[in-house]
Amino acid sequence: MPQPTPRKEHPLSMRLPDTDIAIIDRAARLRGRSRTDFVRDAAVRAAEDVLMETTPIRMSVEGFDAFMATVSGPGAPVPEMVDLFRRAAPWEAGHSPAGE
């Protein structure tokens, strides 16, 4: 007889006011998700953000020197960005873009 696989899920219980539930449910419906999926994804994203903000980045002295040289050096134009800034904004349809 096969052994049952242990559950890898952990229940999480929260007490929330009706107003919070209403907001969460509305947002979940707009995304086509269940409340559980919506809350789980939001909580995991928030946790990842915190971890990324607090996780130190380690590198060698040589790597740090190369990084500093790169970020301290002169910037180079990105052709796609230059083109983007030369275009008129959609709400400026009657205006000609700068430089044209």
Backbone bond lengths (Angstrom), bond angles and torsions (degrees), N, CA, C in turn:
res aa  C-N    CA-C-N  psi(-1)  N-CA   C-N-CA  omega(-1)  CA-C   N-CA-C  phi
1 M - - - 1.442 - - 1.540 108.90 -
2 P 1.354 117.98 130.21 1.464 119.58 -177.85 1.530 111.47 -67.36
3 Q 1.307 113.41 145.63 1.466 120.00 178.37 1.533 109.50 -75.19
4 P 1.329 118.28 137.64 1.463 119.20 176.08 1.535 109.92 -68.57
5 T 1.295 114.97 138.60 1.468 119.22 178.12 1.521 109.66 -77.65
6 P 1.305 116.79 133.95 1.459 118.79 178.99 1.523 110.94 -67.55
7 R 1.319 115.76 143.10 1.475 120.32 178.73 1.515 109.16 -68.63
8 K 1.316 115.13 138.04 1.453 120.58 178.74 1.521 111.21 -104.18
9 E 1.307 116.88 7.07 1.454 121.33 -179.80 1.513 109.46 -97.88
10 H 1.318 115.23 148.42 1.461 120.91 179.14 1.516 107.98 -124.16
11 P 1.319 117.35 123.87 1.465 118.95 -179.78 1.531 110.75 -67.18
12 L 1.303 114.81 147.91 1.456 121.67 177.64 1.518 106.88 -133.43
13 S 1.300 116.34 123.95 1.457 120.22 -177.86 1.522 108.44 -114.99
14 M 1.337 115.99 136.11 1.458 121.06 179.75 1.516 109.23 -135.28
15 R 1.300 115.81 145.66 1.458 121.41 173.46 1.526 106.70 -105.37
16 L 1.318 115.60 117.57 1.461 120.79 -178.00 1.519 110.27 -127.27
17 P 1.325 116.42 147.30 1.468 118.32 175.57 1.533 110.48 -68.14
18 D 1.314 115.31 156.91 1.469 120.86 -179.57 1.519 111.91 -55.48
19 T 1.326 117.36 -36.25 1.469 119.65 -178.77 1.524 111.41 -64.63
20 D 1.339 117.08 -38.85 1.466 119.78 177.73 1.525 110.83 -66.22
21 I 1.319 116.29 -43.17 1.471 120.45 178.79 1.522 110.33 -61.11
22 A 1.323 116.81 -41.14 1.469 120.32 -179.81 1.520 110.80 -62.04
23 I 1.321 117.10 -42.81 1.469 120.88 179.22 1.527 110.38 -65.14
24 I 1.319 116.22 -46.37 1.465 120.54 -179.63 1.519 110.30 -61.82
25 D 1.330 117.10 -45.64 1.465 120.34 -179.72 1.523 111.60 -62.50
26 R 1.312 116.21 -41.66 1.474 119.53 179.59 1.528 110.75 -62.19
27 A 1.327 116.13 -46.83 1.465 120.05 179.35 1.528 111.28 -64.17
28 A 1.325 116.82 -41.46 1.465 120.34 179.32 1.524 110.74 -61.75
29 R 1.346 116.80 -43.15 1.468 119.86 177.82 1.524 111.00 -61.49
30 L 1.341 117.26 -41.17 1.467 120.26 179.77 1.525 111.53 -61.95
31 R 1.319 116.16 -30.04 1.465 120.62 178.56 1.526 112.54 -91.39
32 G 1.338 116.50 -4.59 1.461 119.23 -178.40 1.513 112.40 70.82
33 R 1.325 117.42 31.99 1.464 122.10 -176.54 1.527 109.57 -119.39
34 S 1.302 115.20 161.79 1.464 119.46 172.40 1.528 108.14 -79.24
35 R 1.321 115.34 161.89 1.466 119.55 177.28 1.526 110.33 -57.59
36 T 1.325 116.35 -44.94 1.467 120.56 -178.76 1.520 111.17 -60.04
37 D 1.338 117.58 -49.21 1.464 120.59 179.43 1.524 111.37 -60.82
38 F 1.322 115.94 -43.62 1.460 120.29 -178.22 1.531 111.23 -62.57
39 V 1.333 116.86 -48.17 1.464 121.02 -178.47 1.524 110.27 -67.05
40 R 1.326 117.56 -41.59 1.466 120.23 179.35 1.522 110.52 -60.17
41 D 1.344 117.31 -48.40 1.464 120.77 -179.41 1.524 111.47 -62.28
42 A 1.326 117.00 -42.10 1.470 120.31 179.92 1.526 110.73 -64.75
43 A 1.319 116.94 -42.16 1.466 120.59 -179.36 1.525 111.06 -66.97
44 V 1.323 117.38 -42.28 1.470 120.28 179.29 1.521 110.63 -65.23
45 R 1.350 117.57 -42.14 1.471 120.28 177.40 1.523 110.85 -60.67
46 A 1.322 117.01 -44.61 1.463 120.84 179.61 1.529 110.41 -63.26
47 A 1.314 117.88 -41.00 1.462 121.42 178.72 1.526 110.88 -65.20
48 E 1.329 117.13 -42.20 1.472 120.27 177.69 1.528 111.14 -62.04
49 D 1.334 116.89 -40.32 1.467 120.41 177.83 1.526 111.28 -59.36
50 V 1.318 116.23 -46.26 1.465 120.20 179.90 1.526 110.44 -62.36
51 L 1.321 116.61 -44.55 1.465 119.85 -179.49 1.525 111.67 -63.94
52 M 1.330 116.59 -39.33 1.472 119.47 179.09 1.528 111.29 -67.29
53 E 1.330 117.24 -32.70 1.460 121.05 179.14 1.522 112.27 -72.39
54 T 1.325 117.54 -26.87 1.449 120.58 -172.09 1.526 114.01 -111.35
55 T 1.321 117.93 -3.28 1.456 121.01 -179.18 1.525 109.40 -84.20
56 P 1.321 117.73 119.86 1.463 118.59 179.98 1.530 111.06 -69.56
57 I 1.301 114.48 147.03 1.465 120.70 175.63 1.522 106.72 -101.52
58 R 1.295 115.99 123.07 1.463 120.35 -177.81 1.522 109.21 -107.44
59 M 1.344 114.50 138.65 1.461 119.59 176.07 1.516 109.01 -153.50
60 S 1.302 114.28 163.59 1.463 119.87 179.37 1.526 109.44 -71.72
61 V 1.315 116.07 165.98 1.469 120.77 176.74 1.525 109.43 -61.10
62 E 1.320 117.01 -41.06 1.460 120.61 179.45 1.526 110.66 -64.64
63 G 1.315 116.58 -42.28 1.462 120.65 178.60 1.514 111.34 -63.79
64 F 1.342 116.83 -40.61 1.462 120.33 178.81 1.526 110.68 -65.98
65 D 1.329 116.63 -41.01 1.473 120.09 178.16 1.527 110.43 -62.11
66 A 1.321 117.50 -41.80 1.466 120.65 178.56 1.523 110.56 -65.39
67 F 1.330 117.50 -40.56 1.464 122.08 177.75 1.526 110.07 -61.53
68 M 1.326 117.30 -48.31 1.462 121.32 -178.93 1.528 111.19 -63.06
69 A 1.325 116.88 -38.85 1.465 119.83 178.53 1.526 110.15 -63.31
70 T 1.316 116.78 -38.27 1.462 120.93 -179.78 1.518 111.66 -68.60
71 V 1.317 118.05 -48.29 1.457 119.89 -177.18 1.521 112.79 -76.84
72 S 1.334 118.13 -19.01 1.463 121.19 179.79 1.525 111.92 -90.23
73 G 1.313 116.69 -15.23 1.458 120.35 -177.66 1.515 111.90 -75.55
74 P 1.318 115.54 174.34 1.474 119.21 179.74 1.528 110.86 -67.26
75 G 1.308 114.98 146.22 1.452 120.50 177.76 1.527 110.83 -76.37
76 A 1.300 115.48 157.65 1.462 121.07 177.20 1.522 108.19 -119.87
77 P 1.333 117.49 136.15 1.468 118.51 179.23 1.527 111.15 -65.31
78 V 1.303 114.44 143.48 1.465 121.42 175.77 1.529 105.66 -101.24
79 P 1.340 118.59 114.35 1.467 121.08 -174.10 1.529 113.87 -51.29
80 E 1.336 117.40 -40.07 1.466 120.20 -179.55 1.528 111.41 -64.71
81 M 1.323 116.80 -36.68 1.470 120.09 178.89 1.523 110.89 -71.51
82 V 1.322 116.89 -39.01 1.465 120.69 177.82 1.526 109.21 -61.00
83 D 1.325 116.49 -45.27 1.465 121.30 178.49 1.524 111.09 -61.54
84 L 1.317 116.51 -43.02 1.459 120.84 -179.48 1.527 111.16 -60.30
85 F 1.312 117.38 -43.95 1.464 120.50 -177.64 1.525 112.54 -74.04
86 R 1.296 117.77 -16.23 1.472 120.27 176.84 1.519 112.47 -84.00
87 R 1.331 116.83 -18.07 1.458 120.58 -179.96 1.517 111.00 -78.31
88 A 1.331 115.04 147.83 1.463 119.64 175.25 1.526 108.87 -73.76
89 A 1.314 115.47 144.63 1.457 120.05 175.76 1.523 108.57 -69.20
90 P 1.322 117.94 152.20 1.476 120.13 -178.85 1.527 113.31 -54.65
91 W 1.324 117.81 -33.62 1.463 120.37 -179.75 1.522 112.40 -80.84
92 E 1.343 116.45 -4.05 1.457 121.39 177.05 1.531 110.25 -108.76
93 A 1.304 116.62 38.45 1.476 120.92 -174.05 1.519 112.76 -55.74
94 G 1.333 118.05 -34.08 1.458 120.60 -179.58 1.528 113.71 -80.50
95 H 1.334 116.56 -13.54 1.455 121.40 -178.96 1.515 110.65 -88.09
96 S 1.304 118.06 144.60 1.458 119.48 171.70 1.513 107.20 -91.66
97 P 1.332 117.23 142.21 1.462 120.63 -178.69 1.525 111.25 -64.40
98 A 1.299 116.79 155.25 1.469 121.58 178.86 1.517 109.49 -60.04
99 G 1.297 115.13 139.17 1.459 119.84 176.85 1.510 114.38 86.98
100 E 1.314 119.29 2.11 1.472 119.51 179.66 1.494 110.53 -115.45
